[in-house]
Amino acid sequence: MTELRWRYGAATDVGKVRDLNEDSHLASRRLLAVADGVGGAAAGEVASGVTIAEVTRLARRSPVEATAELGAVVEAARDRIRAAVAENPESEGMATTLTGLWLGDSAVDIVHIGDSRAYQVRGEDFVQVTVDDSYVQHLVDEGAITPAEAQDHPYKSVVTRVLQANPAPAHFETRPALIGDRYMLCSDGLSDVVGDAVIENVLRDFADPQAAADELVRLALEGGGPDNVTVVVGDVAEHKPPRRWPWAVAALGVVLVIAAIVVALVLKN
């Protein structure tokens, strides 16, 4: 069976308005994630930081059941947020978004809560994989406003579901993985500033994931950078473990050379 791994790049910036970057992220060979400390809430950077710390724990091992273990990550992060609030009551209300993608050998398992997004490029298709947990998304779903109107709505940053001390269900999804698929995760510091058409063009034009991430952050800053912005780009690629036999042959060659030198010295004496 072909082993799959992310070929990834990531970039983050505080933006041009905020003093503190409340975004956190992880980019690794099996797991990508973005967490955005909710703006205006106390200690948002703590909430996003402990959440990504829990995500990182999962990245260090291979889950038996990815969806279940992503759910366990959410609950562990919630416990840590709850403990931080108990230790420092002034941080009551701390919360974060979370969008994470685990790459298995045939599928991508997704966890999502909040309004950080995941997009996918596959062939000619470009889709937003996640659905925002936000007030304006609710209005779009109800037909009260159009997606275009949502882009400039005054309440577009109001989230309806986040990862916090109080329980709130996350969304889980599994999608088939194909070599060549490209995913992009971002905080709303990108999606609120840069339109989907521009995002798609960058993801198609920049073959290197790091270059694509850097360019998207640059465009968000060029657009005013009103919020922290974080971008993680991952390409589904075949993993080819390094072959060990050339090293064994080289090591054997060294041993034989040393043995020959020793024998020569013994015979000389």
C-alpha positions as CSV (number, residue, x, y, z in Angstrom):
1,M,0.0,0.0,0.0
2,T,1.2,3.5,-0.9
3,E,2.1,5.6,2.1
4,L,0.9,9.2,2.0
5,R,2.4,12.3,3.7
6,W,1.8,16.0,3.5
7,R,4.3,18.1,1.6
8,Y,3.6,21.3,3.4
9,G,4.3,25.0,4.0
10,A,3.1,27.5,6.6
11,A,3.1,31.2,7.3
12,T,1.7,33.5,10.0
13,D,1.7,37.2,10.7
14,V,0.3,39.4,13.4
15,G,-1.2,41.7,10.8
16,K,-1.2,45.5,10.7
17,V,-3.7,46.3,13.4
18,R,-3.4,43.8,16.3
19,D,-0.5,43.9,18.8
20,L,-0.6,40.1,19.5
21,N,-0.9,37.1,17.3
22,E,-3.6,34.9,18.8
23,D,-3.3,32.3,15.9
24,S,-1.5,29.0,16.4
25,H,-0.8,26.3,13.9
26,L,0.8,23.0,13.2
27,A,2.3,21.7,9.9
28,S,3.7,18.2,9.9
29,R,3.9,15.2,7.7
30,R,0.6,13.6,8.9
31,L,-1.3,16.5,10.5
32,L,-2.1,20.1,9.6
33,A,-4.0,22.4,11.9
34,V,-5.0,26.1,12.4
35,A,-6.4,27.5,15.6
36,D,-7.5,31.1,15.9
37,G,-8.0,32.5,19.4
38,V,-11.4,34.3,19.2
39,G,-10.9,38.0,18.9
40,G,-12.1,40.0,21.8
41,A,-12.2,37.1,24.2
42,A,-9.8,36.9,27.1
43,A,-6.6,35.0,26.5
44,G,-7.4,33.9,23.0
45,E,-3.8,33.1,22.4
46,V,-3.7,30.7,25.4
47,A,-6.8,28.9,24.1
48,S,-5.3,28.4,20.6
49,G,-1.9,27.5,22.0
50,V,-3.1,24.7,24.3
51,T,-5.3,23.4,21.5
52,I,-2.4,23.1,19.1
53,A,-0.3,21.6,21.9
54,E,-2.9,18.8,22.1
55,V,-3.0,18.5,18.3
56,T,0.8,18.1,18.3
57,R,0.6,15.2,20.7
58,L,-1.6,13.4,18.2
59,A,0.9,14.2,15.4
60,R,3.6,12.3,17.2
61,R,1.8,9.0,17.0
62,S,-0.3,7.1,14.5
63,P,-4.0,7.0,15.6
64,V,-5.8,3.7,15.3
65,E,-9.1,5.5,14.6
66,A,-8.4,9.0,13.4
67,T,-11.9,10.5,13.9
68,A,-12.2,9.2,17.4
69,E,-8.7,10.5,18.4
70,L,-9.4,13.9,16.8
71,G,-12.5,14.0,19.0
72,A,-10.3,13.1,22.0
73,V,-8.0,16.0,21.1
74,V,-10.9,18.4,21.1
75,E,-12.0,17.2,24.6
76,A,-8.4,17.3,25.9
77,A,-8.1,20.9,24.7
78,R,-11.4,21.8,26.3
79,D,-10.2,20.4,29.6
80,R,-7.0,22.5,29.4
81,I,-9.0,25.6,28.6
82,R,-11.3,24.9,31.5
83,A,-8.3,24.4,33.8
84,A,-6.7,27.6,32.6
85,V,-10.0,29.5,33.4
86,A,-10.2,28.0,36.8
87,E,-6.6,29.0,37.5
88,N,-7.2,32.5,36.2
89,P,-10.8,33.6,36.4
90,E,-10.0,36.8,34.5
91,S,-9.6,34.6,31.4
92,E,-13.2,33.5,31.5
93,G,-14.5,33.3,28.0
94,M,-11.2,32.3,26.4
95,A,-11.9,30.3,23.2
96,T,-10.5,29.2,19.9
97,T,-11.4,27.9,16.5
98,L,-9.8,24.6,15.3
99,T,-9.5,23.2,11.8
100,G,-7.3,20.1,11.5
101,L,-6.6,17.5,8.8
102,W,-5.1,14.1,9.5
103,L,-3.7,12.3,6.4
104,G,-4.0,8.6,6.5
105,D,-3.0,6.1,3.8
106,S,-6.2,6.6,1.8
107,A,-8.2,9.4,3.4
108,V,-8.1,12.8,5.0
109,D,-9.9,13.0,8.4
110,I,-11.1,16.5,9.3
111,V,-12.1,18.2,12.5
112,H,-13.6,21.6,12.4
113,I,-15.2,24.1,14.9
114,G,-15.4,27.9,14.3
115,D,-14.7,29.9,11.2
116,S,-11.1,28.9,10.3
117,R,-11.4,27.3,6.9
118,A,-10.1,24.4,4.8
119,Y,-10.1,24.5,1.0
120,Q,-9.3,21.8,-1.5
121,V,-7.9,21.9,-5.0
122,R,-8.3,18.7,-7.0
123,G,-7.9,18.8,-10.7
124,E,-10.3,21.5,-12.0
125,D,-12.2,21.6,-8.8
126,F,-11.7,24.2,-6.0
127,V,-14.0,23.8,-3.0
128,Q,-14.3,25.2,0.5
129,V,-14.3,21.9,2.5
130,T,-15.5,23.4,5.9
131,V,-18.6,25.4,6.7
132,D,-18.2,28.4,8.9
133,D,-19.8,28.3,12.4
134,S,-20.8,31.9,12.1
135,Y,-23.8,34.2,12.2
136,V,-23.4,35.3,8.6
137,Q,-23.1,31.7,7.4
138,H,-26.4,31.0,9.2
139,L,-27.9,33.9,7.3
140,V,-26.6,32.5,4.0
141,D,-28.0,29.1,4.9
142,E,-31.4,30.6,5.6
143,G,-31.3,32.5,2.3
144,A,-31.4,35.9,4.0
145,I,-28.2,37.1,2.3
146,T,-26.0,36.0,-0.5
147,P,-22.4,34.7,-0.1
148,A,-21.3,37.9,-1.8
149,E,-23.2,40.0,0.8
150,A,-21.7,37.9,3.6
151,Q,-18.2,39.0,2.6
152,D,-18.9,42.5,3.7
153,H,-21.4,41.9,6.4
154,P,-20.7,43.9,9.6
155,Y,-21.1,40.8,11.7
156,K,-19.1,38.5,9.6
157,S,-16.6,37.9,12.5
158,V,-19.3,36.7,14.9
159,V,-18.8,33.0,15.5
160,T,-21.6,30.7,16.8
161,R,-19.6,27.8,17.9
162,V,-16.0,27.6,19.3
163,L,-13.8,25.4,21.3
164,Q,-14.1,26.7,24.9
165,A,-14.7,25.5,28.5
166,N,-18.3,24.9,27.8
167,P,-19.3,21.9,25.6
168,A,-19.9,22.6,21.9
169,P,-19.8,19.8,19.3
170,A,-17.2,19.9,16.6
171,H,-17.8,18.7,13.0
172,F,-16.0,15.6,11.7
173,E,-15.6,14.5,8.1
174,T,-13.6,12.0,6.1
175,R,-12.6,12.6,2.5
176,P,-10.8,10.3,0.1
177,A,-7.1,11.3,-0.4
178,L,-5.5,11.3,-3.8
179,I,-1.9,12.0,-4.6
180,G,-1.8,15.6,-6.0
181,D,-4.6,16.9,-3.9
182,R,-3.8,20.3,-2.3
183,Y,-5.4,21.6,0.9
184,M,-5.2,25.0,2.4
185,L,-6.1,25.9,6.0
186,C,-6.4,29.5,7.1
187,S,-7.7,31.8,9.9
188,D,-10.2,34.4,9.0
189,G,-7.5,36.9,8.7
190,L,-7.0,35.6,5.2
191,S,-10.6,34.6,4.1
192,D,-12.1,37.9,5.3
193,V,-9.6,39.9,3.2
194,V,-8.7,37.8,0.1
195,G,-11.5,36.5,-2.1
196,D,-11.9,32.8,-3.1
197,A,-11.0,33.5,-6.7
198,V,-7.6,35.0,-5.7
199,I,-7.0,32.2,-3.2
200,E,-7.6,29.6,-5.9
201,N,-5.3,31.4,-8.4
202,V,-2.5,31.4,-5.8
203,L,-2.9,27.8,-4.9
204,R,-2.7,26.9,-8.6
205,D,0.1,29.2,-9.6
206,F,2.5,28.4,-6.8
207,A,3.7,24.8,-7.0
208,D,5.7,25.0,-3.8
209,P,3.4,24.9,-0.7
210,Q,5.7,27.3,1.3
211,A,5.7,29.8,-1.6
212,A,1.8,29.6,-1.8
213,A,1.5,30.1,2.0
214,D,3.8,33.1,1.9
215,E,2.0,34.7,-1.0
216,L,-1.4,34.3,0.6
217,V,-0.2,36.0,3.8
218,R,1.4,38.7,1.7
219,L,-1.9,39.4,0.0
220,A,-3.8,39.5,3.3
221,L,-1.3,42.2,4.5
222,E,-1.6,44.0,1.2
223,G,-5.3,44.1,1.8
224,G,-4.9,45.9,5.1
225,G,-4.0,43.1,7.4
226,P,-6.9,43.9,9.9
227,D,-6.4,40.6,11.8
228,N,-3.9,38.0,12.5
229,V,-3.4,35.8,9.5
230,T,-2.2,32.2,9.3
231,V,-2.0,29.9,6.3
232,V,-1.0,26.2,6.0
233,V,-0.8,24.6,2.6
234,G,-0.5,20.8,2.3
235,D,-0.1,18.6,-0.8
236,V,-0.9,14.9,-0.6
237,A,2.3,13.2,-1.8
238,E,3.7,9.7,-1.8
239,H,6.0,8.9,1.0
240,K,9.1,7.0,0.0
241,P,11.1,5.7,3.0
242,P,14.9,6.0,2.5
243,R,16.4,2.7,1.4
244,R,18.8,1.3,4.0
245,W,20.8,-1.1,1.9
246,P,23.2,1.5,0.3
247,W,24.3,2.5,3.8
248,A,24.8,-1.1,4.7
249,V,27.0,-1.7,1.6
250,A,29.0,1.5,2.4
251,A,29.5,0.4,6.0
252,L,30.6,-3.1,4.9
253,G,33.1,-1.5,2.5
254,V,34.6,0.6,5.3
255,V,34.9,-2.6,7.5
256,L,36.6,-4.5,4.7
257,V,39.1,-1.6,4.1
258,I,40.0,-1.4,7.8
259,A,40.4,-5.2,7.9
260,A,42.7,-5.1,4.9
261,I,44.8,-2.5,6.5
262,V,45.0,-4.5,9.7
263,V,46.0,-7.6,7.9
264,A,48.7,-5.7,5.9
265,L,50.2,-4.3,9.1
266,V,50.2,-7.8,10.8
267,L,52.0,-9.4,7.8
268,K,54.5,-6.5,7.6
269,N,55.5,-7.1,11.2
